[in-house]
Amino acid sequence: MPSLRYRRVIVKLSGRAFAGAAEFGLDSEALGYVADQLIAARALGVEEAVVVGGGNLFRGNVADEWNIERAEADNMGMLGTVMNGILLRGVLKHRGLDDVRLMTALPMPSMAEPFIRLRALSHLERDRLVLLAAGIGQPYVTTDYPAVQRAIELRADAILLAKHGTDGIYDRDPRKEPGAHRYDSLGYSDVLERDLRVMDQQAIVLARDHALPLHVFDFDERDAISAICQGENRGTYISPETTLVKSVVAPVG
């Protein structure tokens, strides 16, 4: 086994990971890619729990468009995370990974296990890949805060925040401003004071209070999860020891 910086991680996947090039929906090739990246890291000996998003199916912030309350829209979004979790579990099993457990914050015993912290820890210790859906089971909460909460509960070494279309955190929008600089590293206070929208601020505060490292990286960069767990700093790194460091100028176009 190769030497690892992180033995246990939370991987946070947005719904975009399941949609491929589209904003919404499902893409079979994208799902296969997600599964392959998780399996590759697992083969190194990394214990993985995956917080699954649902924005490719429904987003709570479109409540006004549907003339419904935000709580109802968020409930639908939670169900979307469960649907993605069921599908990802099926794809992983099709690729030969039988030791997969889907756990949900809302009880759905006919489709998944309820999230019980000690049971989830037992799954990880038995080398099972754990998929976590339905956030924390409450509206008005994105999957950012549950990702940090679950990482703390499951004694994870770090959170890996998978992004699409960007390779980290920038000082400006690189899609609009070619002169934007990426941050190689940041402190928690830098994120909060500069209002950098990498995660909900409450999630950043919780990560800071528990000294939990965060890696914001481009999920489209193959084997990035494996590389980070082996010690590379892909994208932007946030931890108790890091400070603000800018590096790369975003490429034009």
C-alpha angles and dihedrals in degrees: 000000000000119000112267133206090199124035096177126029142171112227112202112206122188121213088256088074088069097045102061113203092348127085094228140023133036132299122195094209091051091051091050090051092050091051093048093052092051093046092049093055092044090054088062091059097262116149108221135197114181124207105208123212127207106202092117088068105031137346127207092220091070092066092112092054090058095039092237133124118270090241091060092047091050090050089055090048090054090053087052090058089053092051090051090047093052091049094047091048089054093049092048091050091048087055091055102265105128097166097082125129125191113204125185133199088220116060111255101154096171091059108024145001119268113249108261112168098219092046091050090050090051091052091052093047088052090054095253121148109236123208115199119203140173093041108240092326096257133107124239090043124104121210090262096081095043089051091058094040093051091046090056093044092049095044093240119179094220146346119244110205108202114209132185125219094009133071098211143318119326133195088232136012104286091200090063103028117044091195093063116129126218120227111235089193140359139185120235090249091054090057093048098042094046092043091230106182099222092121138350109291091237088058092051091050091051091049090049093049090054096039091239115168118229129201118195108196145157108266090198088068102095118241092006092137091054093046094051092048089052093054109274119130104223117180116343124346123205121184143134090272101044128096134189112295123165122200134149124052108226113252117251113257 
